[in-house]
Amino acid sequence: MCLTLGLAPFVPEPHIWGKIRWIAGGAVGMQFIDWFDVVLHGTPWILLLRWGVLKMTGKFRRTKAE
C-alpha cells in the first residue's frame, strides 16, 4: 500500500518525494491543497513506520479468541 498510494504517480519522480523536496526548500508557494496532498500521500508511510515501531517494541500483539 505504501508503494502504490505513497509514491503515486511514479513519473517523473515519486509524488511524495517531490513534496518533501518542496517543503525542504522552504515550501514557497504551497497552498492548502498541497499540504493536504502531503498528508494523503504521507499517511501510508506514517502508518508503516508506526506498525514497525510497535512490532519491534513488542506492543503489537494479537489476542487469542476464546
C-alpha distances in whole Angstrom, upper triangle without the diagonal:
4,5,5,6,7,9,10,13,14,18,20,18,14,15,14,16,19,19,19,22,23,23,25,27,29,27,30,29,26,26,25,22,21,21,19,16,16,15,12,11,11,10,7,9,12,10,9,13,14,13,15,18,18,18,20,23,23,22,20,22,22,25,27,28,32
4,6,6,5,7,9,12,12,16,18,15,12,12,11,13,16,16,16,18,20,20,21,24,25,24,27,27,24,24,23,21,19,18,17,15,13,13,11,9,9,9,5,6,9,9,8,10,13,12,13,16,17,17,19,22,22,22,20,22,23,26,28,30,34
4,6,5,5,7,10,9,13,15,13,10,11,11,12,15,16,16,18,20,21,22,24,26,24,27,27,24,25,24,22,20,20,19,16,15,15,13,10,11,12,9,9,13,13,11,13,16,16,16,19,21,20,21,24,25,25,23,25,26,29,31,33,36
4,6,6,6,8,9,13,15,13,10,11,11,13,15,16,17,19,21,22,23,25,27,25,27,27,24,24,23,20,19,19,18,15,15,15,12,10,12,12,9,11,14,14,13,16,18,18,19,22,23,22,24,27,28,27,25,27,27,30,32,33,37
4,6,6,8,10,14,16,14,10,10,9,12,14,14,15,18,19,19,21,23,25,22,25,24,21,21,20,17,16,16,14,11,11,11,8,6,9,9,7,9,12,12,12,15,17,17,18,21,22,22,24,26,27,26,24,26,26,29,32,33,36
4,6,9,10,13,15,12,8,8,6,9,12,11,12,15,16,16,18,20,22,19,22,22,19,20,19,16,14,14,13,10,9,10,8,5,6,8,6,7,10,11,11,13,15,16,16,19,20,21,22,25,26,25,23,26,27,30,32,34,37
4,6,6,10,11,9,5,6,6,8,10,11,12,14,15,16,18,20,21,19,22,22,19,20,20,17,15,16,15,12,11,13,11,7,9,11,10,10,13,14,14,15,18,19,19,21,23,23,25,27,29,28,26,29,30,33,35,37,40
3,5,8,10,9,6,6,8,10,11,12,14,16,16,18,20,21,23,20,23,22,19,20,20,16,15,16,15,11,12,14,11,8,11,13,12,13,16,17,16,18,21,21,22,25,26,26,28,30,31,31,29,31,32,35,37,38,42
4,6,8,8,6,6,9,11,11,12,14,16,16,18,20,21,23,20,22,21,19,20,20,17,15,17,16,12,13,15,13,10,13,16,15,15,18,20,19,21,24,24,25,27,29,29,31,33,34,34,32,34,35,38,40,41,45
4,6,5,5,7,10,10,10,13,15,15,17,19,20,21,23,21,23,23,21,22,22,20,17,19,19,15,15,17,15,12,15,17,16,16,19,20,19,21,24,24,24,27,29,29,30,33,34,34,32,35,35,38,41,42,45
3,5,6,8,12,11,11,14,16,15,17,19,20,21,23,21,23,22,21,22,23,20,18,20,20,17,17,20,18,15,18,20,19,19,22,24,23,24,28,28,28,30,33,33,33,36,38,38,36,38,39,42,44,45,49
4,7,9,12,11,10,13,15,14,15,18,19,19,21,20,21,21,20,22,23,20,18,20,21,17,17,20,19,16,18,21,21,20,23,25,24,25,29,29,29,31,34,34,34,37,39,39,37,40,41,44,46,48,51
4,6,9,7,7,10,12,11,13,15,16,16,19,18,20,20,18,20,22,19,16,18,19,15,15,18,17,14,15,18,18,17,20,22,21,22,25,26,26,28,30,30,31,34,35,35,34,37,38,41,44,45,49
4,6,5,6,9,10,11,13,15,16,17,19,17,20,20,18,20,20,18,15,16,16,13,12,15,14,10,12,15,14,13,16,18,17,18,22,22,22,24,27,27,28,30,32,32,30,33,34,37,40,41,45
4,5,5,6,9,10,11,13,14,15,17,15,17,17,14,16,16,14,11,13,13,9,9,12,11,8,10,13,13,13,16,18,18,19,21,23,23,25,27,28,29,31,33,32,30,33,34,37,40,41,45
4,5,5,6,9,10,10,12,14,16,14,16,17,14,16,16,14,11,11,12,9,7,9,9,6,7,10,11,10,12,15,15,15,18,20,20,22,24,25,26,28,30,29,27,31,32,35,38,39,43
4,5,5,6,9,10,10,12,15,13,16,17,15,17,18,16,13,13,15,12,10,13,13,10,10,13,14,12,14,17,16,16,20,21,21,22,25,26,26,28,31,30,29,32,34,37,40,42,45
4,5,5,6,9,10,11,13,11,13,14,12,15,16,15,11,12,14,11,10,13,14,11,12,16,16,15,17,20,20,20,23,25,24,26,28,29,30,32,34,34,32,36,37,40,43,45,48
4,5,5,6,9,10,11,9,11,12,9,12,13,12,8,9,11,8,7,10,11,9,10,13,15,14,15,18,19,19,21,23,24,25,27,28,29,31,33,32,31,34,36,39,42,43,47
4,5,5,6,8,10,9,12,14,12,14,15,15,11,10,13,11,8,11,13,11,10,13,15,13,14,17,17,17,19,22,22,22,25,26,26,28,31,30,29,33,35,38,41,43,46
4,5,5,6,9,9,11,13,12,15,17,16,13,13,16,14,11,15,16,14,13,17,18,16,17,21,21,20,23,25,25,25,28,29,29,31,34,33,33,36,38,41,44,46,50
4,5,5,7,5,8,9,8,12,14,14,10,11,14,12,10,14,16,14,14,18,19,18,19,22,23,22,24,27,27,27,30,32,32,33,36,35,34,38,40,43,46,47,51
4,5,5,4,8,10,8,11,13,14,10,9,13,12,10,12,15,14,13,16,19,17,17,21,21,20,22,25,25,25,28,30,30,31,34,33,32,36,38,41,44,46,49
4,5,7,10,13,12,15,17,17,14,13,16,16,13,15,18,16,15,18,20,18,18,22,22,20,23,26,25,25,28,30,29,30,33,33,33,37,39,42,45,47,50
4,6,8,11,11,15,17,18,14,14,18,17,15,18,20,19,18,21,23,21,21,25,25,24,26,29,29,29,32,34,33,34,37,37,37,40,42,45,49,50,54
4,5,9,9,13,15,16,13,13,17,17,14,17,20,19,18,21,24,22,22,25,26,25,27,30,30,29,32,34,34,35,38,37,37,41,43,46,49,51,54
4,6,6,9,11,13,10,10,13,13,12,14,17,16,16,19,22,20,20,24,25,24,26,29,29,29,32,34,34,35,37,36,36,40,41,44,48,49,52
4,6,9,12,14,11,12,15,15,15,17,20,19,19,22,25,24,24,28,29,28,30,33,33,33,35,38,38,38,41,40,40,43,45,48,51,52,56
4,6,10,11,9,11,14,14,14,17,19,19,20,22,25,24,25,28,29,29,30,33,34,34,36,39,39,40,42,41,40,44,45,48,51,52,56
4,7,8,6,7,10,11,11,13,15,15,16,19,22,21,21,24,26,26,27,30,31,31,33,35,36,37,39,38,37,40,42,44,48,49,52
4,5,5,7,9,10,11,13,15,16,17,19,22,22,22,25,27,27,28,30,32,32,34,36,37,38,40,38,37,40,42,44,47,48,51
4,5,5,6,9,10,11,12,14,15,17,20,20,20,22,25,25,26,28,30,30,31,34,35,36,38,35,35,38,39,41,44,45,48
4,6,5,6,9,10,10,12,14,15,18,19,19,21,24,24,25,27,29,30,31,33,35,36,37,35,34,37,38,40,43,44,47
4,5,5,6,9,10,11,12,14,17,17,18,20,22,22,24,26,27,28,30,32,33,34,36,34,33,36,37,40,43,44,47
4,5,5,6,9,10,10,12,15,16,15,18,20,20,21,24,25,25,27,29,30,31,33,31,30,34,35,37,41,42,45
4,5,5,6,9,10,11,14,15,15,17,19,20,20,23,24,25,26,28,30,31,32,30,29,32,33,35,38,39,43
4,5,5,6,8,10,12,13,14,16,18,19,20,22,24,25,26,28,29,31,32,31,29,32,33,35,38,39,43
4,6,5,6,8,11,11,11,14,16,16,17,20,21,22,24,25,27,28,30,28,27,30,31,34,37,38,42
4,6,5,6,9,10,10,12,14,15,15,18,19,20,21,23,25,26,27,26,24,28,29,31,34,35,39
4,6,6,8,10,10,12,14,15,16,18,20,21,22,24,25,27,28,26,24,27,28,30,33,34,38
4,6,7,8,10,11,12,14,15,17,18,20,21,23,24,26,27,26,24,27,28,31,34,35,38
4,6,5,6,9,10,11,12,14,16,17,18,20,21,23,24,23,22,25,26,29,32,34,37
4,5,5,6,9,10,10,12,14,15,16,18,20,21,22,21,19,22,23,26,29,30,34
4,6,5,6,9,10,10,12,14,15,16,18,20,21,20,18,21,21,24,27,28,32
4,5,5,6,9,10,10,12,14,15,16,18,20,19,18,21,22,25,28,30,34
4,5,5,6,9,10,11,12,14,15,17,18,17,16,19,21,24,27,29,33
4,5,5,6,9,10,10,12,14,15,16,15,13,16,18,21,24,25,29
4,5,5,6,9,10,10,12,14,15,15,13,16,17,21,24,26,29
4,5,5,6,9,10,11,12,14,14,13,16,19,22,25,27,31
4,5,5,6,8,10,11,12,11,10,14,16,19,22,25,28
4,6,5,6,9,10,10,10,8,11,13,16,20,22,25
4,5,5,6,9,10,10,9,13,15,18,21,24,27
4,5,5,6,8,9,9,13,16,19,22,25,28
4,6,5,6,5,5,9,12,15,18,21,24
4,6,5,6,5,8,11,14,17,20,23
4,5,8,8,11,14,17,20,23,26
4,6,8,10,14,17,20,23,25
4,5,7,11,13,16,19,22
4,6,10,12,15,18,21
4,7,10,13,16,19
4,6,9,13,15
4,6,9,12
4,6,9
4,6
4
